[in-house]
Amino acid sequence: MSVDDALLTLERDNVEHRALLSLGGDWLQLQRVAPSQWKSAHQG
């Protein structure tokens, strides 16, 4: 299993958004900075 398969979630009172690291989503911006390191920013 690769780091690229990580599940990302945005949670407050419940899970509001979810995405796989390899696919991203419309609610976040992802940038790979090293083979096993990512930088993310919430969109909107």
Contact map, one row per residue, 1 for C-alpha under 8 A:
11101000000000000000000000000000000000000000
11111100000000000000000000000000000000000000
11111100000000000000100000000000000100000000
01111100000000000001110000000000000000000000
11111110000000000001110000000000000000000000
01111111000000000001110000000000000000000000
00001111100000000111100000000000000000000000
00000111110000000111100000000000000000000000
00000011111000111110000000000000000000000000
00000001111100111100000000000000000000000000
00000000111111111000000000000000000000000000
00000000011111110000000000000000000000000000
00000000001111100000000000000000000000000000
00000000001111110000000000000000000000000000
00000000111111111100000000000000000000000000
00000000111101111100000000000000000000000000
00000000111000111110000000100000000000000000
00000011110000111111000010000000000000000000
00000011100000001111101110000000000000000000
00011111000000000111111110000000000000000000
00111111000000000011111100000000000000000000
00011100000000000001111100000000000000000000
00000000000000000011111110000000000000000000
00000000000000000011111111011100000000000000
00000000000000000111001111111000000000000000
00000000000000000000000111111000000000000010
00000000000000001000000011111000000000000111
00000000000000000000000111111100000000011110
00000000000000000000000111111110000000011110
00000000000000000000000100011111000001111000
00000000000000000000000000001111100001110000
00000000000000000000000000000111111111100000
00000000000000000000000000000011111011100000
00000000000000000000000000000001111111000000
00000000000000000000000000000001111110000000
00100000000000000000000000000001011111000000
00000000000000000000000000000001111111100000
00000000000000000000000000000111110111110000
00000000000000000000000000000111100011111000
00000000000000000000000000011110000001111100
00000000000000000000000000011100000000111110
00000000000000000000000000111000000000011111
00000000000000000000000001111000000000001111
00000000000000000000000000100000000000000111
